[in-house]
Amino acid sequence: MANNPSILQALLSTESSAALPRISAAQLLNAPENKALKELWTEAPTHPGEFAGKKIAVISTDGVEEIELTTVLHHFRSRGASVDLIAPKKPSYPNYLGLQIPEQRATHIVTIHYIETAGWIAFDKTLDQVSVSDYDAFIIPGGSWNPDTLRADSKVTGIISAAAKAGKIVAAICHGPWVLSDAGVLKGKRATAWWSTRPDLENAGATYVDEPVVVDGNVVTSRAPIDLAPLLMP
């Protein structure tokens, strides 16, 4: 998003009557309380080579919260990291289930604004093309549909479990810690997440901490889109 207040105002004007419950990126960035998040998007990075030579895997599927995904991609790519967006392959289901998957899903995943569908974003690799040794960090954005699907995928939980055991950074935002809990990496850890998922984290053996960002060893968790700035620019 360009550093131009009129663009924000134009977006806010067009978003004034939401058809569905949603998260407005324009409203978030326009709020004084989220000044640091706006600057993350609109200001040139102070250290553009901060993550040069680092390789980061962002694992997502359909229903990922758009601002969480795009902010993570933008932050690390604009600071020199090599970032791959990794997704499960296009699923297929028996006809009797009535589930239809567009052909575009073979190369893209669909993002959301809370409940409202947002748009398609191309991914770089599928899960079967990924090796834990290829990356320095693994990040799982939220949106409740996205991690709820990922947590049921043994390839995803296997990658996260192996990455944590290898000492790689594993991070998750919002509902994303669901995946970490199902991968078995939160037991005995301090962690945070979207507030309603607190029982899930505690049932997985974590100590829930209601803070914007919680770091326990190589496990990093964060609560919500409003916490993106302290997560990425502590």
DRENDOKOL-58512 format. One record per atom (N, C-alpha, C): x, y, z; residue number from 1; atom name; residue in one letter. Coordinates in steps of 0.05 Angstrom, whole numbers. Layout:
<vexkols>
px/py/pz/fivo/sevex/nuvo
X/Y/Z/NUM/CA/A
...
</vexkols>
This chain:
<vexkols>
px/py/pz/fivo/sevex/nuvo
17/-24/0/1/N/M
0/0/0/1/CA/M
18/25/0/1/C/M
13/43/-18/2/N/A
30/66/-21/2/CA/A
27/85/3/2/C/A
48/101/7/3/N/N
48/120/29/3/CA/N
32/145/21/3/C/N
6/142/19/4/N/N
-11/163/10/4/CA/N
-38/162/25/4/C/N
-43/182/43/5/N/P
-67/181/59/5/CA/P
-92/180/43/5/C/P
-93/191/19/6/N/S
-117/191/3/6/CA/S
-125/163/-6/6/C/S
-105/146/-9/7/N/I
-111/118/-17/7/CA/I
-125/104/6/7/C/I
-116/108/31/8/N/L
-129/97/54/8/CA/L
-157/107/56/8/C/L
-161/133/52/9/N/Q
-188/145/55/9/CA/Q
-206/134/33/9/C/Q
-196/130/9/10/N/A
-212/119/-12/10/CA/A
-221/91/-6/10/C/A
-202/75/5/11/N/L
-209/48/13/11/CA/L
-229/47/35/11/C/L
-226/65/55/12/N/L
-245/66/77/12/CA/L
-272/74/67/12/C/L
-273/92/47/13/N/S
-299/101/36/13/CA/S
-314/77/22/13/C/S
-299/62/7/14/N/T
-311/39/-8/14/CA/T
-319/17/11/14/C/T
-306/15/35/15/N/E
-311/-6/54/15/CA/E
-331/2/75/15/C/E
-345/24/72/16/N/S
-361/35/93/16/CA/S
-386/18/99/16/C/S
-395/2/80/17/N/S
-418/-15/85/17/CA/S
-411/-44/77/17/C/S
-400/-57/96/18/N/A
-391/-85/91/18/CA/A
-415/-103/86/18/C/A
-412/-120/66/19/N/A
-433/-140/60/19/CA/A
-431/-164/79/19/C/A
-407/-169/90/20/N/L
-403/-191/108/20/CA/L
-385/-181/131/20/C/L
-385/-194/154/21/N/P
-366/-187/175/21/CA/P
-337/-191/163/21/C/P
-320/-172/167/22/N/R
-294/-173/156/22/CA/R
-273/-157/172/22/C/R
-248/-162/166/23/N/I
-226/-145/176/23/CA/I
-218/-127/153/23/C/I
-219/-101/158/24/N/S
-211/-81/138/24/CA/S
-182/-74/142/24/C/S
-165/-80/123/25/N/A
-137/-72/124/25/CA/A
-134/-42/125/25/C/A
-151/-28/109/26/N/A
-150/1/109/26/CA/A
-156/13/136/26/C/A
-176/2/149/27/N/Q
-184/12/176/27/CA/Q
-162/6/196/27/C/Q
-150/-17/195/28/N/L
-128/-24/213/28/CA/L
-105/-4/209/28/C/L
-97/0/184/29/N/L
-74/17/179/29/CA/L
-80/47/185/29/C/L
-105/54/184/30/N/N
-112/82/189/30/CA/N
-116/89/218/30/C/N
-116/68/236/31/N/A
-121/73/264/31/CA/A
-95/82/278/31/C/A
-96/103/294/32/N/P
-72/112/308/32/CA/P
-59/91/325/32/C/P
-76/73/336/33/N/E
-65/51/353/33/CA/E
-47/32/337/33/C/E
-51/31/311/34/N/N
-36/13/294/34/CA/N
-15/27/277/34/C/N
-5/49/287/35/N/K
15/65/272/35/CA/K
39/49/264/35/C/K
49/32/282/36/N/A
72/15/275/36/CA/A
67/-4/253/36/C/A
42/-15/251/37/N/L
35/-32/229/37/CA/L
34/-17/203/37/C/L
23/7/204/38/N/K
22/24/180/38/CA/K
50/30/170/38/C/K
68/36/188/39/N/E
95/43/180/39/CA/E
110/18/169/39/C/E
103/-5/179/40/N/L
115/-29/168/40/CA/L
109/-32/138/40/C/L
85/-23/130/41/N/W
76/-25/103/41/CA/W
85/-1/86/41/C/W
87/22/98/42/N/T
90/47/82/42/CA/T
118/59/83/42/C/T
134/51/102/43/N/E
161/62/105/43/CA/E
182/43/94/43/C/E
202/53/81/44/N/A
224/36/72/44/CA/A
238/24/96/44/C/A
246/-1/95/45/N/P
260/-14/118/45/CA/P
286/0/124/45/C/P
292/3/150/46/N/T
317/15/158/46/CA/T
340/-3/151/46/C/T
336/-29/152/47/N/H
357/-48/146/47/CA/H
347/-67/124/47/C/H
348/-59/99/48/N/P
337/-75/77/48/CA/P
351/-102/73/48/C/P
375/-105/84/49/N/G
389/-131/81/49/CA/G
389/-147/107/49/C/G
371/-140/125/50/N/E
371/-152/152/50/CA/E
370/-183/151/50/C/E
355/-194/132/51/N/F
351/-223/131/51/CA/F
364/-235/106/51/C/F
383/-221/95/52/N/A
396/-232/71/52/CA/A
409/-259/78/52/C/A
404/-279/60/53/N/G
415/-305/64/53/CA/G
397/-324/80/53/C/G
376/-313/91/54/N/K
357/-330/107/54/CA/K
335/-340/88/54/C/K
326/-364/94/55/N/K
304/-377/79/55/CA/K
281/-382/98/55/C/K
258/-372/90/56/N/I
234/-374/108/56/CA/I
212/-388/93/56/C/I
199/-406/106/57/N/A
176/-420/95/57/CA/A
151/-410/109/57/C/A
132/-401/93/58/N/V
106/-392/104/58/CA/V
86/-413/94/58/C/V
74/-428/113/59/N/I
56/-449/105/59/CA/I
27/-440/109/59/C/I
11/-442/88/60/N/S
-17/-433/88/60/CA/S
-33/-449/69/60/C/S
-60/-447/73/61/N/T
-78/-458/54/61/CA/T
-102/-440/52/61/C/T
-124/-450/39/62/N/D
-148/-433/36/62/CA/D
-158/-424/63/62/C/D
-168/-399/63/63/N/G
-179/-388/88/63/CA/G
-158/-374/105/63/C/G
-135/-368/94/64/N/V
-115/-354/110/64/CA/V
-122/-324/112/64/C/V
-118/-313/135/65/N/E
-124/-284/139/65/CA/E
-105/-268/122/65/C/E
-116/-253/103/66/N/E
-99/-240/83/66/CA/E
-78/-222/95/66/C/E
-85/-204/113/67/N/I
-66/-184/123/67/CA/I
-44/-198/139/67/C/I
-49/-221/152/68/N/E
-28/-235/166/68/CA/E
-8/-247/146/68/C/E
-19/-259/125/69/N/L
-2/-271/105/69/CA/L
14/-250/90/69/C/L
1/-230/79/70/N/T
15/-211/62/70/CA/T
35/-194/78/70/C/T
29/-188/103/71/N/T
47/-172/120/71/CA/T
73/-188/125/71/C/T
70/-214/131/72/N/V
93/-231/136/72/CA/V
110/-233/111/72/C/V
97/-238/88/73/N/L
112/-240/63/73/CA/L
127/-213/56/73/C/L
112/-191/59/74/N/H
124/-165/53/74/CA/H
147/-159/72/74/C/H
144/-164/97/75/N/H
164/-157/117/75/CA/H
191/-171/111/75/C/H
190/-197/107/76/N/F
214/-212/104/76/CA/F
226/-208/76/76/C/F
210/-207/55/77/N/R
220/-203/28/77/CA/R
233/-176/25/77/C/R
221/-155/37/78/N/S
232/-128/35/78/CA/S
257/-124/51/78/C/S
264/-144/67/79/N/R
289/-143/83/79/CA/R
309/-164/75/79/C/R
306/-174/51/80/N/G
326/-191/39/80/CA/G
323/-221/42/80/C/G
303/-231/55/81/N/A
300/-259/59/81/CA/A
289/-272/33/81/C/A
296/-298/30/82/N/S
283/-314/9/82/CA/S
259/-328/22/82/C/S
235/-321/13/83/N/V
211/-331/26/83/CA/V
194/-347/6/83/C/V
187/-372/14/84/N/D
169/-389/-1/84/CA/D
142/-391/12/84/C/D
121/-386/-3/85/N/L
94/-392/7/85/CA/L
88/-421/-1/85/C/L
83/-437/19/86/N/I
80/-466/14/86/CA/I
51/-474/22/86/C/I
39/-491/4/87/N/A
12/-499/9/87/CA/A
8/-528/3/87/C/A
-13/-540/15/88/N/P
-20/-568/7/88/CA/P
-29/-568/-22/88/C/P
-27/-591/-35/89/N/K
-36/-593/-62/89/CA/K
-67/-590/-63/89/C/K
-76/-583/-87/90/N/K
-105/-580/-92/90/CA/K
-119/-606/-83/90/C/K
-138/-604/-65/91/N/P
-151/-629/-55/91/CA/P
-173/-638/-75/91/C/P
-180/-663/-72/92/N/S
-203/-674/-87/92/CA/S
-220/-690/-68/92/C/S
-246/-690/-73/93/N/Y
-265/-703/-55/93/CA/Y
-285/-719/-71/93/C/Y
-297/-740/-58/94/N/P
-318/-755/-72/94/CA/P
-342/-738/-78/94/C/P
-355/-743/-101/95/N/N
-377/-727/-109/95/CA/N
-399/-724/-89/95/C/N
-403/-746/-73/96/N/Y
-426/-745/-55/96/CA/Y
-423/-724/-33/96/C/Y
-399/-714/-28/97/N/L
-395/-694/-8/97/CA/L
-404/-666/-18/97/C/L
-405/-663/-44/98/N/G
-415/-638/-55/98/CA/G
-394/-616/-55/98/C/G
-369/-622/-49/99/N/L
-348/-601/-47/99/CA/L
-336/-597/-75/99/C/L
-335/-572/-84/100/N/Q
-324/-565/-110/100/CA/Q
-300/-547/-106/100/C/Q
-277/-554/-119/101/N/I
-253/-539/-116/101/CA/I
-245/-527/-143/101/C/I
-243/-501/-146/102/N/P
-236/-489/-172/102/CA/P
-209/-498/-182/102/C/P
-205/-499/-208/103/N/E
-180/-508/-219/103/CA/E
-157/-489/-211/103/C/E
-163/-464/-206/104/N/Q
-143/-445/-198/104/CA/Q
-129/-453/-172/104/C/Q
-142/-470/-156/105/N/R
-130/-479/-131/105/CA/R
-105/-496/-136/105/C/R
-100/-505/-160/106/N/A
-76/-520/-166/106/CA/A
-51/-503/-162/106/C/A
-54/-477/-165/107/N/T
-30/-459/-163/107/CA/T
-34/-436/-143/107/C/T
-58/-433/-133/108/N/H
-64/-410/-115/108/CA/H
-80/-420/-90/108/C/H
-79/-404/-69/109/N/I
-97/-408/-47/109/CA/I
-114/-383/-44/109/C/I
-138/-386/-32/110/N/V
-156/-363/-29/110/CA/V
-153/-351/-1/110/C/V
-151/-325/1/111/N/T
-148/-311/26/111/CA/T
-175/-300/36/111/C/T
-176/-292/61/112/N/I
-200/-282/73/112/CA/I
-195/-256/88/112/C/I
-216/-241/91/113/N/H
-217/-218/110/113/CA/H
-237/-227/132/113/C/H
-228/-242/151/114/N/Y
-244/-252/173/114/CA/Y
-264/-273/163/114/C/Y
-287/-265/154/115/N/I
-306/-284/142/115/CA/I
-309/-280/112/115/C/I
-305/-256/103/116/N/E
-307/-249/75/116/CA/E
-284/-260/59/116/C/E
-289/-274/36/117/N/T
-268/-282/19/117/CA/T
-255/-258/6/117/C/T
-228/-259/3/118/N/A
-214/-236/-7/118/CA/A
-204/-240/-36/118/C/A
-185/-257/-40/119/N/G
-174/-261/-67/119/CA/G
-155/-285/-67/119/C/G
-145/-290/-91/120/N/W
-127/-313/-95/120/CA/W
-98/-303/-94/120/C/W
-80/-319/-82/121/N/I
-52/-313/-82/121/CA/I
-36/-338/-90/121/C/I
-17/-334/-108/122/N/A
-2/-357/-118/122/CA/A
18/-367/-97/122/C/A
20/-393/-95/123/N/F
40/-404/-76/123/CA/F
64/-413/-92/123/C/F
87/-417/-78/124/N/D
112/-423/-91/124/CA/D
117/-453/-93/124/C/D
110/-468/-72/125/N/K
115/-496/-71/125/CA/K
92/-511/-58/125/C/K
91/-537/-62/126/N/T
72/-554/-47/126/CA/T
88/-568/-25/126/C/T
73/-579/-6/127/N/L
86/-591/17/127/CA/L
106/-613/10/127/C/L
100/-629/-11/128/N/D
117/-651/-18/128/CA/D
143/-642/-31/128/C/D
146/-616/-36/129/N/Q
171/-605/-47/129/CA/Q
188/-592/-26/129/C/Q
181/-596/-1/130/N/V
194/-581/21/130/CA/V
211/-600/38/130/C/V
235/-592/45/131/N/S
251/-606/64/131/CA/S
257/-587/87/131/C/S
255/-596/112/132/N/V
260/-580/135/132/CA/V
288/-567/134/132/C/V
307/-581/123/133/N/S
334/-571/122/133/CA/S
337/-547/103/133/C/S
317/-542/87/134/N/D
319/-520/67/134/CA/D
315/-493/79/134/C/D
303/-492/104/135/N/Y
293/-466/114/135/CA/Y
304/-461/142/135/C/Y
306/-435/149/136/N/D
314/-427/175/136/CA/D
291/-423/194/136/C/D
267/-417/183/137/N/A
243/-412/199/137/CA/A
218/-421/185/137/C/A
198/-428/200/138/N/F
172/-436/190/138/CA/F
151/-419/203/138/C/F
133/-407/188/139/N/I
113/-389/198/139/CA/I
85/-397/189/139/C/I
66/-398/207/140/N/I
39/-404/200/140/CA/I
20/-381/207/140/C/I
10/-366/188/141/N/P
-9/-345/193/141/CA/P
-36/-358/201/141/C/P
-55/-340/210/142/N/G
-80/-350/220/142/CA/G
-103/-348/200/142/C/G
-126/-339/210/143/N/G
-151/-343/196/143/CA/G
-160/-370/205/143/C/G
-184/-373/216/144/N/S
-191/-398/229/144/CA/S
-193/-422/210/144/C/S
-201/-417/185/145/N/W
-203/-440/166/145/CA/W
-176/-451/159/145/C/W
-157/-433/155/146/N/N
-131/-441/146/146/CA/N
-117/-461/165/146/C/N
-113/-453/190/147/N/P
-99/-472/208/147/CA/P
-116/-496/216/147/C/P
-143/-493/215/148/N/D
-160/-516/221/148/CA/D
-156/-538/200/148/C/D
-151/-530/175/149/N/T
-145/-549/154/149/CA/T
-117/-560/157/149/C/T
-98/-542/162/150/N/L
-70/-550/164/150/CA/L
-65/-569/187/150/C/L
-79/-566/209/151/N/R
-74/-583/232/151/CA/R
-82/-612/228/151/C/R
-99/-616/208/152/N/A
-108/-643/201/152/CA/A
-91/-656/180/152/C/A
-70/-642/170/153/N/D
-53/-652/149/153/CA/D
-27/-662/162/153/C/D
-23/-688/160/154/N/S
1/-700/174/154/CA/S
27/-689/162/154/C/S
27/-681/136/155/N/K
51/-670/124/155/CA/K
59/-644/139/155/C/K
38/-628/144/156/N/V
43/-602/158/156/CA/V
53/-606/186/156/C/V
39/-622/202/157/N/T
47/-626/229/157/CA/T
74/-640/231/157/C/T
79/-658/211/158/N/G
105/-671/211/158/CA/G
128/-652/205/158/C/G
124/-633/187/159/N/I
144/-613/181/159/CA/I
149/-595/205/159/C/I
128/-586/218/160/N/I
131/-568/241/160/CA/I
144/-583/264/160/C/I
137/-608/269/161/N/S
149/-623/291/161/CA/S
179/-627/285/161/C/S
186/-634/261/162/N/A
214/-639/254/162/CA/A
230/-613/255/162/C/A
218/-591/246/163/N/A
231/-565/247/163/CA/A
237/-557/276/163/C/A
218/-560/293/164/N/A
222/-553/322/164/CA/A
244/-570/334/164/C/A
244/-596/328/165/N/K
264/-614/339/165/CA/K
292/-607/328/165/C/K
293/-596/304/166/N/A
319/-588/292/166/CA/A
328/-561/301/166/C/A
313/-548/319/167/N/G
321/-522/329/167/CA/G
314/-499/311/167/C/G
298/-504/290/168/N/K
289/-483/272/168/CA/K
268/-466/287/168/C/K
266/-441/279/169/N/I
245/-424/289/169/CA/I
218/-433/278/169/C/I
198/-438/295/170/N/V
171/-444/287/170/CA/V
153/-422/299/170/C/V
138/-408/282/171/N/A
122/-386/291/171/CA/A
94/-389/281/171/C/A
75/-378/296/172/N/A
47/-379/288/172/CA/A
32/-355/298/172/C/A
12/-346/283/173/N/I
-3/-322/289/173/CA/I
-33/-329/292/173/C/I
-46/-316/311/174/N/C
-75/-317/313/174/CA/C
-84/-346/319/174/C/C
-99/-359/300/175/N/H
-107/-387/303/175/CA/H
-85/-406/295/175/C/H
-63/-395/284/176/N/G
-41/-412/274/176/CA/G
-29/-431/295/176/C/G
-28/-423/321/177/N/P
-18/-441/341/177/CA/P
-33/-468/344/177/C/P
-57/-469/332/178/N/W
-70/-495/331/178/CA/W
-52/-516/318/178/C/W
-38/-508/297/179/N/V
-21/-526/282/179/CA/V
3/-534/300/179/C/V
14/-515/314/180/N/L
36/-521/332/180/CA/L
27/-540/354/180/C/L
3/-536/364/181/N/S
-7/-554/386/181/CA/S
-10/-582/375/181/C/S
-22/-585/351/182/N/D
-26/-612/340/182/CA/D
1/-625/331/182/C/D
21/-608/327/183/N/A
47/-619/320/183/CA/A
63/-627/345/183/C/A
52/-621/368/184/N/G
64/-629/393/184/CA/G
87/-612/403/184/C/G
89/-587/392/185/N/V
112/-571/399/185/CA/V
106/-551/422/185/C/V
81/-550/432/186/N/L
75/-530/452/186/CA/L
75/-541/481/186/C/L
78/-567/483/187/N/K
78/-579/510/187/CA/K
101/-568/527/187/C/K
94/-557/550/188/N/G
114/-545/568/188/CA/G
124/-518/560/188/C/G
112/-506/539/189/N/K
120/-480/529/189/CA/K
100/-458/538/189/C/K
110/-434/540/190/N/R
93/-411/543/190/CA/R
85/-403/514/190/C/R
60/-396/511/191/N/A
50/-390/484/191/CA/A
26/-372/485/191/C/A
20/-359/463/192/N/T
-5/-344/461/192/CA/T
-18/-350/434/192/C/T
-42/-339/431/193/N/A
-58/-344/406/193/CA/A
-83/-327/408/193/C/A
-100/-329/387/194/N/W
-126/-317/388/194/CA/W
-140/-326/414/194/C/W
-153/-308/428/195/N/W
-162/-312/455/195/CA/W
-180/-337/458/195/C/W
-198/-342/439/196/N/S
-216/-365/442/196/CA/S
-203/-392/441/196/C/S
-178/-392/431/197/N/T
-163/-418/428/197/CA/T
-147/-424/453/197/C/T
-149/-408/474/198/N/R
-134/-413/498/198/CA/R
-137/-442/509/198/C/R
-162/-452/510/199/N/P
-165/-480/520/199/CA/P
-150/-500/503/199/C/P
-149/-496/477/200/N/D
-135/-514/459/200/CA/D
-105/-515/466/200/C/D
-93/-491/470/201/N/L
-65/-490/477/201/CA/L
-60/-503/504/201/C/L
-77/-497/523/202/N/E
-73/-509/550/202/CA/E
-77/-539/550/202/C/E
-96/-549/534/203/N/N
-100/-578/531/203/CA/N
-76/-591/518/203/C/N
-60/-575/502/204/N/A
-36/-586/489/204/CA/A
-12/-584/507/204/C/A
-16/-574/532/205/N/G
6/-573/551/205/CA/G
21/-547/553/205/C/G
10/-526/539/206/N/A
23/-500/540/206/CA/A
13/-483/563/206/C/A
29/-464/571/207/N/T
20/-443/590/207/CA/T
11/-419/573/207/C/T
-14/-412/573/208/N/Y
-24/-390/557/208/CA/Y
-17/-364/570/208/C/Y
-6/-345/554/209/N/V
2/-319/563/209/CA/V
-12/-298/545/209/C/V
-28/-281/557/210/N/D
-43/-261/542/210/CA/D
-25/-236/537/210/C/D
-6/-240/518/211/N/E
12/-219/509/211/CA/E
13/-218/479/211/C/E
20/-195/467/212/N/P
21/-194/437/212/CA/P
39/-215/425/212/C/P
62/-220/437/213/N/V
82/-239/426/213/CA/V
94/-254/450/213/C/V
96/-280/446/214/N/V
109/-297/467/214/CA/V
131/-313/453/214/C/V
155/-312/464/215/N/V
178/-327/453/215/CA/V
187/-346/475/215/C/V
187/-372/468/216/N/D
197/-392/487/216/CA/D
216/-410/471/216/C/D
242/-405/473/217/N/G
261/-420/458/217/CA/G
258/-413/428/217/C/G
254/-434/412/218/N/N
251/-429/383/218/CA/N
222/-428/374/218/C/N
203/-427/394/219/N/V
175/-426/388/219/CA/V
165/-397/393/219/C/V
153/-385/372/220/N/V
144/-358/373/220/CA/V
114/-357/366/220/C/V
98/-345/383/221/N/T
69/-343/378/221/CA/T
59/-315/382/221/C/T
37/-308/369/222/N/S
26/-282/370/222/CA/S
-4/-284/368/222/C/S
-19/-263/379/223/N/R
-48/-266/383/223/CA/R
-65/-259/359/223/C/R
-59/-238/344/224/N/A
-79/-227/326/224/CA/A
-66/-208/305/224/C/A
-81/-200/285/225/N/P
-69/-181/265/225/CA/P
-59/-155/278/225/C/P
-71/-146/299/226/N/I
-62/-121/312/226/CA/I
-35/-125/325/226/C/I
-26/-150/328/227/N/D
0/-155/340/227/CA/D
22/-160/319/227/C/D
17/-156/294/228/N/L
37/-161/273/228/CA/L
62/-144/276/228/C/L
58/-119/283/229/N/A
82/-101/286/229/CA/A
100/-110/308/229/C/A
90/-115/333/230/N/P
108/-125/354/230/CA/P
120/-152/348/230/C/P
105/-169/333/231/N/L
116/-195/325/231/CA/L
140/-192/306/231/C/L
137/-175/286/232/N/L
157/-173/265/232/CA/L
178/-152/270/232/C/L
171/-132/286/233/N/M
190/-110/291/233/CA/M
191/-105/321/233/C/M
201/-124/337/234/N/P
201/-122/366/234/CA/P
219/-99/376/234/C/P
</vexkols>
